[in-house]
């Protein structure tokens, strides 16, 4: 069985076992959400794919709409919608000016999208589907806590970016989406993921695999730099990738 068939079957079984009615997924215009939404659509289960522009770059909005159109034409079980969150964010931004923080506001965009997806899921009896890949979710923690990290299931979280790209080609995802630079879409400029992190996904995959295998091979200059970048992100974002700390009562002595 092909990988895309295995994942789609897993998704379908999850819906059936939990007596849910639909998949709800945000489509950003990037390759991860394009692949994930296509895998959901292939199940035959109602799939609600949403573009949520929020001070977004025109290029990202255009790619998102392109994929939504392709999905709805190819799969009868797909419904699409475009929900602009600009006015909601403007009101939030104004209310929180006393606590202004650029990164905080950027992450709030992701959290507003999460809230929107869960509202749609409540209305449709659906499940919110995550689009994070292995490097983002378990390597460098490059996602927003309670934003795009706030999901119910994660079908591609055990796939590297390289594997996602290969899967995208097999699924027939639009070439313009395949060619687009990965971006989180949280900033009002064109900065890419690689510019923010300082390393490409391929380099981060290498670092993740190097640590996993416990290799003792000597590293060259760039490899040492990439390893430092990876370990720094992994350390500072560990709180996103672990369970919330809980104080444990000592019932034996209390």
N, C-alpha and C positions, 0 to 999 in steps of 0.2 A: 504494500500500500504506500502511495506517495505521501510525503510529509503534509502537503496541503489537505489531503484526504483524512489523514490521521487527526489533524488539528480540528478540521470541520466536524468530524465525527465526535470528537471530545466535546466540542461546543454544543452540539445537538443533544448529546447524552446529558450534559449538565442542565440544559433547559428542561428536558423531559423529566429528569429525576427530581428536580426542584419545583416542578409544576409552575414554571414561569411561561410568559407568553411572547417575549420579544427580546432582541438585543438592542441596546441603545449605545451609540458610539459617536464620539466627536471626531470629525474629519478635518484635519488641519491643513491639508495640502502636502504633507510629508509622506515619505514612503512607509513608515511604521503604521500610521492610521489607515493608509490606503490598503496595505496588505491585510491588516486586522479586519477592516470592514468587509473586504472581499471574502475572507475566510468565513465570516459570519453569514454573509449573503449566500454562500454556497450550501449552507445547511438546509435551505428552504424555509427556515423559521423566519417570521417577520423581523426585519432588520431596519431600525430607524437610524439613519445616518445624518448627522447634524453639522452644519458649518456655523461657527459662532464667531464672526468677526468682532474684534474688540481693538480698536485703534490698530488694525492689522495692516501689514504691507499689502498693496494691491496684488503683487505676485503670488503671495500665499493664498489670498482669498480666491484668486482666479484658478489656481491649481486645485483648491478644495472644491470649488464649483464644478470644475472639469471632471473630477473623480466622481462627484455625486451624480452628475449627468450620465457618466459611463455606467455606474452601478445600477441606476434606475432603468436604464435601457437594457441592460444585460440580465437583470434579475427581477422577476415580477414581485417577489416578496419584499423588495426594498422600498421604503418611503424616505424621502429626503426633506430637509427643511433648512432654511437659513434664518438664524436668530441673531440679530445685531444687539450686542450688549454694551454699546458705547454709552448710552444714556444712564444705564445702571452704574457703570463704572464711574462716570462723571459725578454722579450723586455721592457715591462712596468716597471718591477722591476728595470732594469738597468737605464732606463730613469729617474726614480724617486728617485734614490739613495740619491740625495741632500735632499729629504724630507722623509727619511726612518722612518717608524713607523710600528711596528709589527702588531698591530690591524688594521691599515689602509691597509696594504698589504693583510691581511686575508680577510677583507671585500671586497677588490678589486677583489678577486677570485669570490665572489658571484656576483659582478657587471659585470664581464666579462661574466659570464654565462647568466645573464639577457640580456646583449647586444646580445649574440649569439641567444637566444630564439626569440628575437624580429626580428632579421634578418631572421630567418626561418619563423616566422609568416608573415613577409612582402612578402616573396617569395611564400608562400602557401595560402595567404588570410586567415590566421588563427588568433586565439586569444591565448594569453599566459595565461596559467592556473596556479594559485597559489596553493601551497601545505601546507600553514601554518594552524595550528590548533588554537583553541580558546585561549588557555593559551599563546601560543607564540605571536599571533597577537594582542590580547586585554588585556592580563594579565601582562606579564613581558616584552613584546616587544623584544623577543629573535629572532630577524631576522635582516638582513642587509637592511638599508634604501637604496632604489634604487638598491637593489640586489635581494634577494629572496622576498623582499617586493614590488618589481616592477612588478606587474602583472595586468591583466585585470579583471579577475574574481577569486573568492575564494570559491570553493564549500564545503570545510570542515572547514572554519574559525569559524563556530558556533558550532563545535564539540570539546569536550575535548579529550585529548589523550586516555583516557579510552574508550570513544565512538568510536574513530578511531580504536583502537585495536579490539574491538568487531566487527566492520564493516569489518576489514581485515579478520577475521576468517570466516565471512559469505561469503565473496567474494572469499575465497580460496587462499588468498595470501600465498606464500611460507613460511613455518614454520621458516626457517632460518632468514627471514626478520622480522618475528614476534618476534623472540628471540634476535635479535641484539640490543645492547644498542643504544639509540638515540644519534646521533652526528651531528653537523652542517657541518662536513667535510671541515672546513676552515683552520685547523691546520695540520702540518706535523707530528703529533703524534696521539695517540689513545684516547685523552681526550674526555669524553662523555659530553652530555648536562648537566647531573646531577653534574658532577665534576666542570663544569664551573659556574653553577648557585648556587650550594650548597644545592639544594633540588630536590626531584624527581618530576615528573609531577603530580603524585597522590597527593603529599603534596601541590603543587602549586594550583591544582584544589580545594583542601580543603580550602586554604586561599582565593581564588577567591570567592568561595561560601559563606564562612564565612562573608566576607565584604559585599557581595551582600545582604545577609539576615539580616545584621545589628545585628548579634548575640551578646549577652552580656555574654555568657558563659565564665567562667574563663579558661584561657589557661595554659597548663603545659609548662615545660621548652622547649621542642622541638617545640611545637606549637608556642610559642612566637618567637623562633628563625626563624622558617619558615615564620611567619608573617612579621618579619623584613626584611627577604630576599625578599619576594614578594613585599613589599611596596617600598623597595630600588630600585629594578629593575623597578617597575611600574613608580616610580617618575623620575628616570634618563632617561628612555626610552619613556617618555610621548610624546616627540617631534616626535617620529615615529608613534604614534597612533592617533595624532590629525592633523587637517589641517595645512598647512603651514601658519605661521603668515603673515598677509597682512596689510600694512599701509592703513587706510581708509581716503580718502579725505573728508573733511568737506565742502561740496559744498555750504552750507548755508552761510559760512563766507569767502570763497575764491573767 
